[in-house]
Amino acid sequence: MNMHFKQIKFVAAIALSSLLLLAAASEVAAQTPPVTLTKPTSAEKASNPDGFIQRWLVLEPIAANGLTDSAVQSLIKKEYFPNQLTVIPRDGDELTVGGTELTWHAVDTVNYNVNLFHFARAQGKKTSDVLFWAVTVINCPREMRDVRLSIGSNAASVWWVNGTEVIGIYGDRQTVIDDGVSKRLTLNKGPNVVRAAIVNGGGATDFCARFLDAEDKPLKEITVSLGEVRAMPSPAKTRRQP
Amino acid sequence: MKKILVTAIFMLVAAVFIRDSLVFAIDGEIRIHDPSTVIFCDGKYYTYGTGGTSLVSDDGWTWRRGVPLPRRGLAPDVIHIGDRYLLYIAANSGPTKADINLLTNKTLDPNSPDYKWEEGGVVASSDGIEDCNAIDPGVFLDPTTRRLWLTYGSYFGYIRLVELDPKTGKRLDPNEKPHNIAINSEASIMIYHDGWYYLLVTHGSCCRGADSGYNIRAGRAKNVTGPFIDNMGVDMIQGGGKLFVGSSGRVIGPGHFGLFDLGDGVQRFSLHYEADLDKGGASVLDIRPLQWKDGWPVAGENLRAGTYQVESLRTGTALELAVEGFPVGGRPVRRGPPPGGGPPGTGGGIFAGTGKPIPPQDVAEVSTKWPAGNIDVRMGNYLCQAQQRWTIEPVTSAADAANPANPANPANPANPASPGGSLGAPYFKITIAGTNRTLAATEGGELVALPAFTGGPEQLWRFDQLADGSWRIMPKAIPNAKAPLVLSAVGSSFATLAKFDPMSEKQRWLLKTP
């Protein structure tokens, strides 16, 4: 029995060492191409066949810790940059948070979800214990009543539509389609701003978002246009967090 | 002193047990024997029993004595076809010599100017010699063919089937020989479900109070004329019949099944118990949910008051207050080995546990961190936390049994102050266990937990058990709503109110004992 226990301890030690190495690698990741993300090349992008919004402006991650309701609410109430709940950034906009320069990036995802792990790793940024801000502007062909924002996120996230907080889901969770759903709301004819704060603890991190109509069917009539998209910054310009 | 304490603890435990065991049968004056299928007419529910008795209810929950029938025979049954109510009622003139008579009326409301029973003559009979006793009629309109059928009979011989003219209610062909479809039973009636005809009959002895062996059994056939075979392959013509419902708890001798289809897949059945021990052993009416399992009808039970985990069948997540949860027993910590040692190889650590049972979460303690006012409602993984445990209790007024029709009586559904009920069930309030936090519907069809129950109709909830045993949960009223909505899961983490879709699992809820 003792021998068996020693073997377990040995295997566990090896596994732990491997995990630590992997974790260290992910914390200061090499600039791996974001295989699921591309730079937008069109002025406007329709939602995918299932209604998912595939074009976003995402800010490079901010160090943050805590996934409980109160911890996340506390994180998002902290001011990281001016007008953080109203600003509509442009691709390539830069700002400083806690002495670290961060950049907004316009991205299209080839999937239903936006892989923030790919995003951060491509910038050589941390993927664990971080907060991501994401913004998009959707265009509605007409006023739409009784629709719901419907999201999934890894991990906790808080969402705003036209400046109103409409969803908060908390805890260490994986992205599940339609995990968090808002109460019924009205989308204006024309542009509407959707904003998210996603907090990751450790490991993979991503989110997905779409709107559901009054019958809980995906809204497919919306498009996204984020204005001018700048050229992808060269790897040399990518900043690392200290 | 110790004895007093032990006795007090026992009484407390007993009180909790009794409260959690309460099944809420219908209320008011419900004494009746051999009730007809409950039927709805002009805003009221009616049933008629042996001896011409009748019961009427405005909401299906609180009942009162109605106007007797002009014929005071045995075990009537009634159906609505076209602009007429067809009522069949039997009378014995000898041990097995009997006639089944037809009565028709344009309405069942005695206050209507159209209320007038008209005799339609004899539609079936037994001559006292043949192997049948023509009583206990059960009328059935085949939904697939619109043909009208009557089953009848008692223990003397066969249960028989004859075809009626749906335009008149009379025999379609008086010279056609009746079909023999079952034996050794009575109170027969037929229903149709998912391609099968089901014959429900009552076996056992009636009319012996708490010593009655009445029980309802069923067989099924692909043709309306049979053969009706039970779950073991026994033909009902040879005494077969799968048990549908027998005596249980404190109600003895269920008999005289009658289907009430509320639509959208929600079904109930009426019956009587030969003896309700809580009502002095009287024969009483009851209305219960009807479920279906593996192609057979199953008698559901009315909702019991108690504390539940309310779980969405669609998502598997549980309804909860939108507050930060706190792990039962505290956050996991690394511990030493439990007293006496843990399982081999475990030692201590976060998997070791405390070595003793963890008590339920103290809601009085954790709720101090909750907002004082309204709190949103959402869904989450069930973790046995205080904000996930809902106490569901009926909301009833103290009945004035001596004068139930008094408009000032709070038990009278016509009184706006009455909480009322629905067919076979009262309304319930839903509160977080150990608190007054009350689930309520809001304008716009959303949900909120109010700080306290104040009795408003948006705080009263109707529970309809569905065919699969799950529950549809519906507020009595929604502020400024145009149509009824039911509790619905939208996504994994959010609950709302939405139009009921019988084909979806979004509005099906499981009530689990935490």
HADDOCK unambig.tbl for C-alpha pairs under 7 A between the chains (distance, minus, plus):
assign (segid A and resid 5 and name CA) (segid B and resid 345 and name CA) 6.82 0.50 0.50
assign (segid A and resid 68 and name CA) (segid B and resid 324 and name CA) 7.00 0.50 0.50
assign (segid A and resid 69 and name CA) (segid B and resid 324 and name CA) 5.45 0.50 0.50
assign (segid A and resid 178 and name CA) (segid B and resid 491 and name CA) 4.54 0.50 0.50
assign (segid A and resid 178 and name CA) (segid B and resid 492 and name CA) 6.47 0.50 0.50
assign (segid A and resid 179 and name CA) (segid B and resid 491 and name CA) 5.00 0.50 0.50
assign (segid A and resid 179 and name CA) (segid B and resid 492 and name CA) 4.47 0.50 0.50
assign (segid A and resid 179 and name CA) (segid B and resid 493 and name CA) 5.46 0.50 0.50
assign (segid A and resid 180 and name CA) (segid B and resid 491 and name CA) 6.13 0.50 0.50
assign (segid A and resid 180 and name CA) (segid B and resid 492 and name CA) 6.48 0.50 0.50
assign (segid A and resid 180 and name CA) (segid B and resid 493 and name CA) 5.19 0.50 0.50
assign (segid A and resid 180 and name CA) (segid B and resid 494 and name CA) 6.32 0.50 0.50
assign (segid A and resid 181 and name CA) (segid B and resid 490 and name CA) 6.69 0.50 0.50
assign (segid A and resid 181 and name CA) (segid B and resid 491 and name CA) 5.93 0.50 0.50
assign (segid A and resid 181 and name CA) (segid B and resid 493 and name CA) 6.93 0.50 0.50
assign (segid A and resid 181 and name CA) (segid B and resid 494 and name CA) 5.81 0.50 0.50
